[in-house]
Amino acid sequence: MARTIIVGAGKSGLAAARFLATQGSEVVVTDSNALPSEAQLATLLKDHVPAVWGNHPLSLLDDCAEVVLSPGISPRLPFVAEAVKRGLSVIGEVELAHRALRVKGDGSRIFAITGTNGKSTTTDLLAHLLSTAGIQAVACGNLGKPFLQAVKESSPGTSYALELSSYQLETITEFHAEGAAFLNLTPDHLARHGTLEAYRQAKLRIFERQTENDLRVVPAAHSEWWSDATGRGAIATFGWATPSGPGAFCGPDGKLCIKNPDGRITEVLSRSELKIPGDHNVENALAALLLARQGGASIDAIREGLRSYPGLAHRIAFCGEKNGVRAYNDSKGTNVDATVIAIRALKGPLVLLLGGTDKGASYQPLREELNGKLRKLVFLGEAIPQLERDLGDLSHDVVVTFDAAVHHALELAKSGDQVLLSPACASFDQFTHFEERGDRFEALVRAWANG
């Protein structure tokens, strides 16, 4: 029996290995990490899946039928390049899940979301809107559980709210979404893609297999991002002015509205009724409501869902108040553009915690956003030298360790201030991931708020 090679033993890779093993396929996992975790070993042992740790020997490609890449594995890896050279099929876990789902033919549908920022909130919100409408829905993909795991666990007729990164979109072939949204585009992951244009083209693949019965949701103000996309999905735009065609918009009066294909405009709700703050979340809500409408949700259900949605953890999440000081956790703000969005979402004055593992981008864009809003910056972690270089002339304090930095920020804030953790950096200097960093921040805030 020809075997399948799974490259990468992260969540997606392990989900693919388990799925294929339970289908009776011969599977081998290979991972560059020479020291696997106990959890990885236990998962593979449960399904009797062998693994090669520490390298990717080319001999694994002998008698190989297909290679499945985890999202973190670059298609330019020499092992993958050799697989392509040999004419082997190379796909990702998302494509494998899509294949399994379509074989079922059980009426399930896919609503996929990509973009540089906001895709996790939009994905989670979409699942919430569909669920509010009584439609079986699950959020998955780059958010939460792997798509393949969700396909395996979900009941027939499920609607999948699927977050897709550019990494995942690089390895699709037949993937097809009944509704798909491209939210925005700013420079990110350039070390992987090389150029912004290559990054953009990877994102556009989300539309390429759509038919005229499907929906393409795109930002009205930036047709240059998506106008050359392949696929035949019907276009619906979102933005801040009444669109010429179908779409959703928020006008000067702050009302979120849908413009139907027949030209009728339906008011949904006022932006003041949303629990998630900021212009960026209005745009996320507009994109999500278009996809929810495509998924069969009524306007009344969408309205109820938008009113009740509390927001996603670690995305400008309110987490405590004391003596007129409010604290917000935006640990997911791991790049400068995300932190810009968080600053715009809050009125200030701000005590802003910045720092962690530097990602190589300039912090200068934060200057304009902080103008008139800044109480104090608190620099922390490994990125302190870069932060001092770019923002050192602004009012700031330096506190290296995370806990001490948070305590300092909370104590120096005055009534009416907002303490914001939006680090513009990765978390790996002091934490294993941004969720752990955000959880720690919220724990410290709770202790502070409770005296």
CORLINJO-V814852 format. One record per pair of residues at least 6 apart in sequence whose ideal C-beta (glycine too) atoms are under 6 Angstrom apart, sorted by the first residue. I is the first residue (numbers start at 1). J is the second residue. D is the distance in whole Angstrom. If there is no record, write none. Layout:
i = {I I}
j = {J J}
d = {D D}
This chain:
i = {1 2 2 3 3 3 4 4 4 4 5 5 5 5 6 6 6 6 6 7 7 7 8 8 8 8 9 9 9 10 11 12 12 12 12 13 14 15 15 15 16 16 16 16 17 17 17 18 19 20 21 21 21 27 28 29 29 30 30 31 34 34 36 44 56 58 61 64 66 67 67 67 68 68 69 69 71 71 75 83 84 91 92 92 93 93 94 94 95 95 95 96 97 97 97 98 100 101 101 106 107 108 108 109 109 110 110 110 110 111 111 111 111 112 112 112 112 112 113 113 113 113 113 114 114 114 114 115 115 115 116 116 116 116 117 117 118 118 118 119 119 120 120 120 121 121 121 122 122 122 123 123 123 123 124 124 125 125 126 126 126 126 127 127 127 128 128 129 129 129 129 130 130 130 130 130 131 132 132 132 133 133 135 135 136 137 137 138 138 139 140 140 140 141 141 141 141 142 142 143 147 159 166 166 166 166 169 169 169 170 176 178 179 179 179 180 180 181 181 182 182 182 183 185 185 186 187 193 204 207 207 207 207 208 208 210 210 210 211 212 214 215 215 215 215 216 216 217 217 217 218 218 220 220 220 221 236 236 236 237 237 238 238 238 238 239 240 242 243 246 246 247 248 248 248 248 249 250 250 250 254 254 255 255 256 256 257 257 258 259 266 268 269 269 271 273 275 276 277 278 280 285 289 292 311 314 314 314 314 315 316 316 316 316 317 318 319 319 319 319 320 320 320 320 322 323 324 324 325 325 326 327 327 328 329 329 329 329 330 330 330 331 331 331 331 332 333 333 333 334 334 336 336 336 339 339 340 340 342 343 346 348 349 349 350 350 350 350 350 351 351 351 351 351 351 352 352 353 353 353 353 354 354 354 354 354 355 355 355 355 355 355 355 356 356 356 356 356 356 356 357 357 357 357 357 358 358 358 362 363 363 363 364 375 376 376 377 377 378 378 378 378 379 379 379 380 380 381 382 383 384 399 399 402 406 406 409 410 410 413 421 427 427 431}
j = {26 63 65 26 28 64 20 25 27 66 28 60 64 67 13 16 17 29 68 30 69 73 31 70 72 73 29 31 40 70 146 70 71 93 146 70 43 146 148 149 68 93 96 148 27 29 49 47 148 27 27 47 49 49 50 49 51 52 56 53 53 54 53 51 79 82 83 88 89 83 88 90 91 96 92 171 167 168 170 90 90 171 168 171 146 148 147 168 172 173 175 148 147 148 151 175 151 108 151 156 157 157 158 159 178 160 162 177 178 161 179 291 295 162 164 177 180 206 119 122 123 163 181 164 182 203 206 182 183 184 184 185 186 188 337 338 183 280 284 163 183 143 163 312 284 312 315 284 287 288 139 143 161 163 139 312 288 309 161 288 291 292 137 139 161 305 309 292 297 302 305 137 159 292 295 297 137 301 304 305 297 301 159 296 158 159 161 150 154 161 147 150 162 147 162 163 164 163 165 163 162 295 189 199 202 203 202 205 206 202 209 214 215 291 294 206 207 217 287 203 218 226 287 200 225 337 196 199 229 216 229 231 233 230 231 231 232 233 232 232 233 233 234 236 294 233 235 236 287 290 226 237 237 239 243 239 246 247 290 243 247 247 248 286 287 249 250 249 259 259 261 259 258 286 289 290 257 256 271 282 270 271 267 270 268 269 265 267 266 265 299 303 303 306 282 307 310 311 345 345 341 306 302 302 317 329 331 332 438 332 328 330 342 345 329 328 327 329 442 445 327 445 446 449 449 415 415 416 413 417 418 419 445 420 421 438 441 442 342 421 422 421 434 437 438 434 339 342 422 426 434 361 365 424 422 424 365 369 422 369 418 373 375 417 373 374 375 418 420 375 376 409 413 417 419 377 420 378 405 409 421 377 379 387 423 424 379 380 381 383 387 423 425 381 383 423 425 426 427 429 382 425 426 428 429 383 386 425 390 387 390 391 390 417 395 412 394 396 397 399 405 409 387 396 398 399 405 429 429 425 398 405 408 430 441 444 419 419 448 419 441 434 437 437}
d = {5 6 4 4 6 6 6 6 5 5 6 5 5 5 5 5 5 5 5 6 5 5 6 3 6 5 5 4 5 5 5 5 6 4 5 4 5 4 5 5 5 5 6 6 5 5 5 5 5 5 5 4 5 5 5 6 4 4 5 6 5 4 6 6 4 6 6 6 4 5 6 5 6 6 5 5 4 5 6 5 6 5 6 3 6 5 5 5 5 6 6 6 4 4 5 5 5 6 5 4 4 6 5 5 5 5 6 4 6 5 4 5 6 5 5 4 5 6 5 5 5 6 5 5 6 5 5 6 3 5 6 6 5 5 6 5 5 6 5 5 6 5 6 6 5 5 5 4 5 5 5 5 5 4 5 5 4 5 4 4 5 6 5 4 4 5 5 4 6 5 4 4 5 6 5 6 5 5 6 4 4 4 6 6 5 5 6 5 6 5 5 4 6 5 4 4 6 4 5 4 6 5 6 6 4 6 5 4 6 5 4 5 4 5 4 5 6 4 5 6 5 5 6 6 5 4 5 4 4 5 5 4 6 5 5 4 6 4 6 5 4 6 6 6 4 4 5 5 5 5 4 6 4 3 6 5 5 5 5 5 4 6 5 4 5 6 6 6 6 6 5 5 5 4 6 5 6 5 6 5 5 5 5 6 5 6 5 5 5 5 6 5 5 6 5 5 6 4 5 3 5 6 5 5 6 6 4 4 4 5 5 5 5 5 5 6 5 5 5 5 5 4 6 4 5 6 3 6 4 5 5 4 5 5 5 5 5 5 4 6 4 6 5 5 3 6 5 5 4 5 6 5 6 5 4 4 6 5 4 4 5 3 4 5 5 6 6 6 5 5 5 5 5 6 5 5 5 5 6 6 5 6 6 6 6 6 5 4 4 5 6 6 6 5 6 5 3 6 5 6 6 5 4 5 5 4 5 6 6 6 4 5 5 5 5 6 6 4 5 6 5 5 5 6 5 6 4 5 4 5 6 4 5 5 6 5 5 6 5 5 5 5 4 4}
